[in-house]
């Protein structure tokens, strides 16, 4: 199938093709992408089982990770990074990376952004050192995403954009490196978190439609993970963005203008569809009772 070229967009702009047709073509085109096709047929039961982010945030970290976290906690940024880099076998584990990210989030919740920045830098340094371990690219993506959100909170949008772009790059590298879906699927909570953080930054830039798209992704993934707290924030942000479309200072990619027109499939005035999936139909690509047509 050919790419979605300029002539198709011209036809859309002139009203010669409906938005629904473009959405169907986009979906079909995406399913012809090698990675997207592989993901569409990937087993559905591995999302939770092989996840690396703890589903219970109150779960205590390992004794070793806790000890190393305490060592880093009393050091300033330069001293802590030096200690991590000089170590031969210590400060290079998945549990420590996760513990540092949790510390970043705790500091953000308290408004201690300087401390959050310090722990985010430590998390990135530790994640870099676990090269070769399954999920190391995913953890690098998470650490960079956390650092990007901290930078945004500190008012440095340019640095935030760089870090979030780097986070996406690590995630894509994870998929393309042989460490992807065939070995260990991307962690659903990390993917959801990255989408949420990207939407926050895009909102500050006035990129309302793009921010909304990232929120829709975050909503689906947080819902899959059963994370009610994060879902509450996503829903609130979706409602807030719906009221900002068209206001002064917002920017809309002209290729996406049709998405926000009255009556379009994503007309913001309709809100987010919260309907539960029908029990009358099986999942796409999963014939019921093993029957095929």
C-alpha positions as CSV (number, residue, x, y, z in Angstrom):
1,X,0.0,0.0,0.0
2,X,1.4,3.5,-0.9
3,X,2.3,6.0,1.8
4,X,-0.3,8.6,2.9
5,X,1.0,11.3,0.5
6,X,0.1,14.9,-0.1
7,X,-2.6,14.1,-2.6
8,X,-4.6,12.2,0.0
9,X,-4.3,15.3,2.3
10,X,-5.4,17.5,-0.5
11,X,-8.5,15.4,-1.1
12,X,-9.3,15.6,2.6
13,X,-8.9,19.4,2.7
14,X,-11.2,19.8,-0.3
15,X,-13.9,17.6,1.3
16,X,-13.4,14.9,-1.3
17,X,-12.7,12.2,1.3
18,X,-14.1,11.8,4.8
19,X,-12.0,11.8,7.9
20,X,-13.2,8.2,8.6
21,X,-11.6,7.1,5.3
22,X,-8.3,8.6,6.4
23,X,-8.5,7.0,9.8
24,X,-9.0,3.6,8.2
25,X,-6.1,4.1,5.8
26,X,-3.9,5.2,8.6
27,X,-4.8,2.1,10.7
28,X,-4.1,-0.2,7.7
29,X,-0.9,1.6,6.9
30,X,0.2,1.2,10.6
31,X,-0.5,-2.5,10.4
32,X,1.8,-2.9,7.5
33,X,4.7,-1.5,9.6
34,X,6.9,-4.3,10.7
35,X,7.0,-3.4,14.4
36,X,3.3,-2.5,14.6
37,X,2.3,-5.7,12.9
38,X,4.5,-7.7,15.3
39,X,2.9,-6.0,18.2
40,X,-0.6,-6.5,16.9
41,X,-0.1,-10.3,16.9
42,X,2.0,-10.4,20.1
43,X,0.6,-12.5,23.0
44,X,-1.8,-10.5,25.2
45,X,-1.0,-12.2,28.5
46,X,2.6,-10.9,28.9
47,X,1.8,-7.3,29.6
48,X,1.6,-7.7,33.3
49,X,3.7,-10.9,33.8
50,X,6.9,-9.6,32.4
51,X,6.6,-6.0,33.7
52,X,9.5,-4.5,35.5
53,X,7.8,-1.6,37.2
54,X,6.3,-2.7,40.5
55,X,2.5,-2.7,40.4
56,X,2.4,-2.0,44.1
57,X,4.2,1.3,44.7
58,X,4.4,0.6,48.4
59,X,6.5,-2.5,47.8
60,X,9.9,-2.1,49.6
61,X,13.1,-2.1,47.6
62,X,15.7,-4.7,48.1
63,X,18.2,-4.4,51.0
64,X,21.1,-3.8,48.6
65,X,19.3,-1.2,46.6
66,X,18.1,0.6,49.7
67,X,21.6,0.7,51.1
68,X,23.0,2.2,47.9
69,X,20.1,4.7,47.7
70,X,20.9,5.9,51.2
71,X,24.6,6.3,50.2
72,X,23.6,8.5,47.2
73,X,21.0,10.4,49.2
74,X,23.6,12.2,51.3
75,X,25.8,13.2,48.3
76,X,25.4,16.3,46.1
77,X,25.0,15.9,42.4
78,X,28.7,15.9,41.4
79,X,29.8,13.6,44.3
80,X,27.0,11.2,43.6
81,X,27.7,10.9,39.9
82,X,31.4,10.5,40.6
83,X,30.7,7.6,43.1
84,X,28.4,5.9,40.6
85,X,30.9,6.2,37.7
86,X,33.9,5.0,39.8
87,X,32.2,1.9,41.1
88,X,33.1,-1.3,39.5
89,X,30.2,-3.6,40.4
90,X,28.0,-1.5,42.6
91,X,25.4,1.1,41.5
92,X,24.3,-0.9,38.5
93,X,21.0,-2.7,39.1
94,X,17.4,-2.6,38.0
95,X,16.1,-2.3,41.6
96,X,18.3,0.7,42.3
97,X,17.2,2.4,39.1
98,X,13.6,1.9,40.1
99,X,14.2,3.1,43.7
100,X,15.9,6.3,42.3
101,X,12.9,6.9,40.0
102,X,10.5,6.5,42.9
103,X,12.6,9.0,44.9
104,X,12.3,11.4,41.9
105,X,8.5,11.1,42.1
106,X,8.5,11.6,45.8
107,X,10.5,14.8,45.5
108,X,8.2,16.1,42.7
109,X,5.2,15.5,44.9
110,X,6.8,17.6,47.6
111,X,7.8,20.3,45.2
112,X,11.5,19.7,45.9
113,X,12.6,20.1,42.3
114,X,16.3,20.5,42.9
115,X,16.3,17.2,44.8
116,X,14.2,15.6,42.0
117,X,16.8,16.8,39.5
118,X,19.6,15.2,41.5
119,X,17.9,11.8,41.8
120,X,16.9,11.9,38.1
121,X,20.6,12.4,37.2
122,X,21.5,9.5,39.4
123,X,18.8,7.3,37.9
124,X,20.1,8.0,34.3
125,X,23.7,7.3,35.4
126,X,22.8,3.9,37.0
127,X,20.6,2.9,34.1
128,X,23.5,3.5,31.7
129,X,25.6,1.1,33.7
130,X,23.3,-1.9,33.5
131,X,24.0,-2.2,29.7
132,X,23.2,-5.7,28.5
133,X,20.6,-6.5,31.1
134,X,17.2,-7.2,29.8
135,X,15.1,-4.0,29.9
136,X,18.1,-1.7,30.3
137,X,16.9,0.4,27.3
138,X,13.4,0.6,28.8
139,X,14.9,1.8,32.1
140,X,17.0,4.4,30.3
141,X,13.9,5.6,28.6
142,X,12.1,5.9,32.0
143,X,15.0,7.7,33.6
144,X,15.3,10.2,30.8
145,X,11.5,10.7,30.8
146,X,11.6,11.4,34.6
147,X,14.4,13.9,34.1
148,X,12.5,15.5,31.3
149,X,9.4,16.0,33.4
150,X,11.6,17.5,36.2
151,X,13.2,19.9,33.7
152,X,9.7,20.9,32.5
153,X,8.6,21.6,36.1
154,X,11.7,23.7,36.6
155,X,10.8,25.8,33.6
156,X,13.5,24.5,31.2
157,X,11.3,23.4,28.3
158,X,14.2,23.1,25.8
159,X,16.0,20.6,28.1
160,X,12.7,18.8,28.8
161,X,12.1,18.4,25.1
162,X,15.6,17.0,24.6
163,X,15.2,14.5,27.4
164,X,11.8,13.3,26.4
165,X,13.0,12.9,22.8
166,X,15.9,10.9,24.1
167,X,13.5,8.8,26.2
168,X,11.6,8.0,23.0
169,X,14.8,7.1,21.2
170,X,15.8,4.7,23.9
171,X,12.4,3.1,23.8
172,X,12.6,2.7,20.0
173,X,16.1,1.3,20.3
174,X,14.7,-1.2,22.8
175,X,12.2,-2.4,20.2
176,X,14.7,-2.5,17.3
177,X,17.7,-4.1,19.2
178,X,16.4,-7.6,19.5
179,X,15.5,-6.9,23.1
180,X,11.9,-6.0,22.1
181,X,8.6,-7.8,21.9
182,X,10.2,-11.2,21.1
183,X,12.2,-11.2,24.3
184,X,10.6,-8.7,26.8
185,X,7.7,-6.5,25.8
186,X,7.8,-2.8,26.8
187,X,6.6,-2.2,30.3
188,X,3.0,-0.9,30.1
189,X,3.4,1.6,33.0
190,X,6.6,3.0,31.6
191,X,5.0,3.5,28.2
192,X,2.0,5.2,29.8
193,X,4.1,7.4,31.9
194,X,6.2,8.6,29.0
195,X,3.0,9.5,27.0
196,X,1.7,11.4,30.0
197,X,4.9,13.4,30.5
198,X,5.0,14.2,26.8
199,X,1.5,15.5,26.9
200,X,2.3,17.8,29.8
201,X,5.1,19.4,27.8
202,X,3.1,19.7,24.6
203,X,0.3,21.4,26.5
204,X,2.7,24.0,27.7
205,X,3.8,24.6,24.1
206,X,0.2,25.0,23.1
207,X,0.2,21.9,21.0
208,X,-3.2,20.9,22.1
209,X,-4.1,18.2,19.6
210,X,-0.8,16.4,19.9
211,X,-1.0,16.6,23.7
212,X,-4.5,15.1,23.5
213,X,-3.3,12.2,21.3
214,X,-0.6,11.4,23.9
215,X,-3.2,11.5,26.6
216,X,-5.4,9.1,24.8
217,X,-2.5,6.7,24.6
218,X,-1.7,7.2,28.3
219,X,-5.4,6.7,29.2
220,X,-5.5,3.3,27.4
221,X,-2.3,2.0,28.9
222,X,-3.0,3.2,32.5
223,X,-6.4,1.6,32.2
224,X,-4.8,-1.6,31.0
225,X,-2.5,-1.5,34.1
226,X,-5.4,-0.7,36.4
227,X,-3.9,2.5,37.7
228,X,-6.8,4.6,39.0
229,X,-4.7,7.4,40.5
230,X,-2.9,8.1,37.1
231,X,-6.2,7.7,35.2
232,X,-7.8,10.4,37.3
233,X,-5.1,12.9,36.3
234,X,-5.4,11.8,32.6
235,X,-9.2,12.3,32.6
236,X,-8.9,15.7,34.2
237,X,-6.3,16.8,31.6
238,X,-8.4,15.5,28.7
239,X,-11.4,17.5,29.9
240,X,-9.2,20.6,30.4
241,X,-7.7,20.3,26.9
242,X,-11.1,19.9,25.3
243,X,-12.0,23.4,26.6
244,X,-8.8,24.9,25.2
245,X,-9.2,24.0,21.5
246,X,-9.2,27.2,19.4
247,X,-8.3,29.6,22.2
248,X,-5.6,32.2,21.7
249,X,-2.0,30.9,22.0
250,X,-2.8,27.3,21.0
251,X,-1.3,25.8,17.9
252,X,-2.8,23.1,15.7
253,X,-0.9,21.2,13.1
254,X,-2.9,22.0,9.9
255,X,-2.8,18.3,9.0
256,X,-4.7,17.6,12.2
257,X,-7.3,20.3,12.0
258,X,-10.0,17.9,10.8
259,X,-9.7,16.0,14.1
260,X,-11.3,18.8,16.0
261,X,-14.0,19.8,13.6
262,X,-17.6,19.4,14.9
263,X,-18.8,15.9,14.2
264,X,-15.4,14.4,13.6
265,X,-14.5,11.0,15.2
266,X,-12.4,13.0,17.8
267,X,-14.7,16.0,18.3
268,X,-13.5,17.2,21.7
269,X,-17.0,18.4,22.7
270,X,-18.1,14.8,23.0
271,X,-15.6,14.1,25.7
272,X,-13.8,10.8,26.1
273,X,-15.7,7.6,25.3
274,X,-15.8,5.7,28.5
275,X,-18.0,2.8,27.2
276,X,-16.8,-0.6,28.3
277,X,-16.0,-3.1,25.5
278,X,-19.0,-5.1,24.4
279,X,-19.0,-8.7,25.7
280,X,-20.8,-9.7,22.5
281,X,-17.7,-9.4,20.5
282,X,-14.3,-11.1,20.8
283,X,-11.0,-9.2,20.6
284,X,-9.8,-8.2,17.1
285,X,-7.9,-11.0,15.5
286,X,-9.2,-13.5,18.1
287,X,-12.0,-15.6,16.6
288,X,-14.5,-16.9,19.2
289,X,-14.5,-20.6,20.1
290,X,-11.5,-21.1,17.8
291,X,-13.7,-20.6,14.7
292,X,-12.4,-18.9,11.7
293,X,-14.4,-17.5,8.8
